[in-house]
Amino acid sequence: MCIIGGGATGMGCALDAQLRGLSTVLLDSGDFVSGASSSSTKLAHGGVRYLQQAVENLDFGQYAMVREALHERIHMLRCAPYLARALELLVPCFSWWELVYFTLGLKVYDLIASADSLFPSRMLSKAESLRRMPSLRSDKLVGAVSYADGQFDDARFGLTLAKTFAEHGGELINYARAIGFGKNESGKLELLEATDQITGERFQVRARAFLNCTGAFADRIRTMANPTLPERLRLSKGAHLLVPLEVIQSGAALLIPKTEDGRVIFATPWLGRLLVGTTDDEAKLSDEMVVTPDEIKFLLKHVNRYLKVDLTSGDVLAAFAGMRPLVKSKAGVSTSKLIRGHEVEVDDVSSLISVLGGKWTTYRAMAEDGINQVQRVLYGKQTACRTREFLLAGAEGFLPGYWEQLAAEYQLSPETAIHLTQKFGMESSKVLELTRHDSQLLKPLYDHGAPICAEVVYVIREEMAQTIEDILLRRLGVQFHGWKEAALAAPVVGQFLAHEFSWTASQTKDAVAAYLHSIAHLFQSAGIEK
Ligand SMILES: Cc1cc2nc3c(=O)[nH]c(=O)nc-3n(C[C@H](O)[C@H](O)[C@H](O)COP(=O)(O)OP(=O)(O)OC[C@H]3O[C@@H](n4cnc5c(N)ncnc54)[C@H](O)[C@@H]3O)c2cc1C
């Protein structure tokens, strides 16, 4: 079978299909996980806000989505424990009524998760809330509710799914855009036309089944297969900022329960920064996914209201935005109120199967539904799904203290050892193996940074990284940590790419210049001084 799109949905489907014995190829028009799947709030969660909407609107669809996500959350934590963890979140309350309301609501959240609950929620007094998060604004604070959800590294999770898929015989192609289908006499799809985005060459993929997992682009692929299909998606843009972690003075995250547009905002400690997001605004496919000064103003205004800080755009170290692919329901409903559930659609005319909508947290369940459908179409029956307890690459034998062993064995700083294990799990030893032949690879990628040069070589050779952005953004996370650090590291990464791919000096210079230009554009779009 052929899967189009290598985000959370496509990668989940690819692994599931390959493990069930379907010989599978996946292609993506850009880098793997370069769409919504690396621009999420990075929460493996049921969604407190969706539960609130389910109760307030007596909406069974929302409730079912929350219940499914709460049960899926635990699988993410078990299947890749180095990429996902339990996170404590605090909901600050400014009246007794609010405190009772959120305490009861979060008890219901625990109850729905039942045996898959991470730890029970509890009501905190004002003094206890301030002990746990001293930066909370204390005037008028009555208390807070503490509850648990999951947090994960979305880009690395997707790439790890890709690696696990390839280890089990699956075939991956990045930078390959699907541009058309070929059909047999009965109008059923039999081949896909694609273009290699790097060389410009065209090629074809023949398959017995085609699965459309292109997120926000899914309607395009659907109409490419069958022009009479009506559009099914509505798109919504979400922006995030990264500011210094010291702002929150806590290991717990903050949930801002109500913004002016009736949403929630999270401020979560994430890989040494405080990640703040997100917005939710109707979007078009052609919109550029950059963060704007208005989005920064909106997010910072709410953080400043809840924490004893006065953040300005000058405090923003990095930012990113992504496009949610939401399945349409009634017209006139705002995107923030649309159910984040998924649908598997089989087009009887072309036989294209599309997996639409969903959340990162439910990627595995979506894939199970998608591959069940593929097997029913191909064979009239389905076989057992194997992904529920399946450990992903780098997870086997992983323990949280593994970084100490690595630090001692390779004389690494704690920051580097922790960074490596958080990105590669047990495969960190494969990264470090490279330094046995070349000790220069132990050097940090930029001054005072945790990532080391060996990671760059490893991800070029083992993870199909093709560009500076593939390495600094999705594989090593430097561009999430700070745009300035990413700009500092770019020339070094350019040299390693040049060496591995035998680039000429002018190709290397162009690649570094193009990356630095893209970072300058991010600063400029956000209205931040460089
Ligand atoms: C701002 C924001 C915050 C979110 N926060 C959370 C959260 O905290 N928790 C959670 O569970 N979920 C969250 N989500 C939802 C989650 O991120 C998405 O539902 C999920 O990532 C969608 O994955 P996908 O694979 O369907 O789409 P994508 O990740 O967008 O992948 C689609 C892929 O298809 C490729 N493609 C497109 N056209 C073609 C073509 N012609 N040929 C080949 N390939 C093509 C693209 O390059 C892309 O890589 C959030 C989403 C956003 C945008």
The ligand as a Tripos MOL2 file, in Angstrom:
@<TRIPOS>MOLECULE
LIG
   53    58     1     0     0
SMALL
NO_CHARGES

@<TRIPOS>ATOM
      1 C1         -1.5120   24.6820   16.8580 C.3       1 LIG1
      2 C2         -1.8420   23.2390   17.0600 C.ar      1 LIG1
      3 C3         -1.8010   22.6900   18.3430 C.ar      1 LIG1
      4 C4         -2.1180   21.3440   18.5370 C.ar      1 LIG1
      5 N1         -1.9690   20.7980   19.7790 N.ar      1 LIG1
      6 C5         -2.2190   19.4810   19.9680 C.ar      1 LIG1
      7 C6         -1.9520   18.8810   21.2240 C.ar      1 LIG1
      8 O1         -1.4300   19.4980   22.1460 O.2       1 LIG1
      9 N2         -2.2680   17.5710   21.3610 N.ar      1 LIG1
     10 C7         -2.8140   16.8370   20.3570 C.ar      1 LIG1
     11 O2         -3.1070   15.6630   20.5830 O.2       1 LIG1
     12 N3         -3.0270   17.3680   19.1310 N.ar      1 LIG1
     13 C8         -2.7240   18.6670   18.9110 C.ar      1 LIG1
     14 N4         -2.8930   19.2290   17.6820 N.ar      1 LIG1
     15 C9         -3.4330   18.4100   16.5990 C.3       1 LIG1
     16 C10        -2.3600   17.5860   15.9070 C.3       1 LIG1
     17 O3         -1.1340   18.2480   15.8400 O.3       1 LIG1
     18 C11        -2.8420   17.2500   14.4960 C.3       1 LIG1
     19 O4         -4.1220   16.7100   14.5570 O.3       1 LIG1
     20 C12        -1.9300   16.2380   13.8270 C.3       1 LIG1
     21 O5         -0.5910   16.6260   13.9200 O.3       1 LIG1
     22 C13        -2.3260   16.0940   12.3630 C.3       1 LIG1
     23 O6         -1.4450   15.1810   11.7800 O.3       1 LIG1
     24 P1         -1.5610   14.8230   10.2510 P.3       1 LIG1
     25 O7         -0.5490   13.7740    9.9830 O.co2     1 LIG1
     26 O8         -2.9730   14.4960    9.9350 O.co2     1 LIG1
     27 O9         -1.2170   16.1790    9.4830 O.3       1 LIG1
     28 P2          0.2110   16.8580    9.2080 P.3       1 LIG1
     29 O10         1.1210   16.7410   10.3570 O.co2     1 LIG1
     30 O11        -0.0520   18.2260    8.7140 O.co2     1 LIG1
     31 O12         0.8250   15.9550    8.0540 O.3       1 LIG1
     32 C14         0.3740   15.9770    6.7370 C.3       1 LIG1
     33 C15         1.5700   15.7270    5.8400 C.3       1 LIG1
     34 O13         1.1200   15.5740    4.4990 O.3       1 LIG1
     35 C16         2.1170   16.0750    3.6530 C.3       1 LIG1
     36 N5          1.5370   16.3650    2.3270 N.ar      1 LIG1
     37 C17         0.6350   17.3170    2.0060 C.ar      1 LIG1
     38 N6          0.3740   17.2870    0.6720 N.ar      1 LIG1
     39 C18         1.1320   16.2930    0.1560 C.ar      1 LIG1
     40 C19         1.3140   15.7830   -1.1630 C.ar      1 LIG1
     41 N7          0.6770   16.3030   -2.2260 N.pl3     1 LIG1
     42 N8          2.1880   14.7590   -1.3470 N.ar      1 LIG1
     43 C20         2.8600   14.2200   -0.3040 C.ar      1 LIG1
     44 N9          2.7090   14.6830    0.9690 N.ar      1 LIG1
     45 C21         1.8700   15.6960    1.1940 C.ar      1 LIG1
     46 C22         2.6090   17.3200    4.3760 C.3       1 LIG1
     47 O14         3.9160   17.6770    3.9560 O.3       1 LIG1
     48 C23         2.5650   16.8810    5.8360 C.3       1 LIG1
     49 O15         3.8140   16.4330    6.3200 O.3       1 LIG1
     50 C24        -2.5330   20.5560   17.4430 C.ar      1 LIG1
     51 C25        -2.5510   21.1030   16.1550 C.ar      1 LIG1
     52 C26        -2.1730   22.4230   15.9530 C.ar      1 LIG1
     53 C27        -2.1110   22.9670   14.5810 C.3       1 LIG1
@<TRIPOS>BOND
     1     1     2 1
     2     2     3 ar
     3     2    52 ar
     4     3     4 ar
     5     4     5 ar
     6     4    50 ar
     7     5     6 ar
     8     6     7 ar
     9     6    13 1
    10     7     8 2
    11     7     9 ar
    12     9    10 ar
    13    10    11 2
    14    10    12 ar
    15    12    13 ar
    16    13    14 ar
    17    14    15 1
    18    14    50 ar
    19    15    16 1
    20    16    17 1
    21    16    18 1
    22    18    19 1
    23    18    20 1
    24    20    21 1
    25    20    22 1
    26    22    23 1
    27    23    24 1
    28    24    25 2
    29    24    26 1
    30    24    27 1
    31    27    28 1
    32    28    29 2
    33    28    30 1
    34    28    31 1
    35    31    32 1
    36    32    33 1
    37    33    34 1
    38    33    48 1
    39    34    35 1
    40    35    36 1
    41    35    46 1
    42    36    37 ar
    43    36    45 ar
    44    37    38 ar
    45    38    39 ar
    46    39    40 ar
    47    39    45 ar
    48    40    41 1
    49    40    42 ar
    50    42    43 ar
    51    43    44 ar
    52    44    45 ar
    53    46    47 1
    54    46    48 1
    55    48    49 1
    56    50    51 ar
    57    51    52 ar
    58    52    53 1
@<TRIPOS>SUBSTRUCTURE
     1 LIG1         1 GROUP 0 **** ****
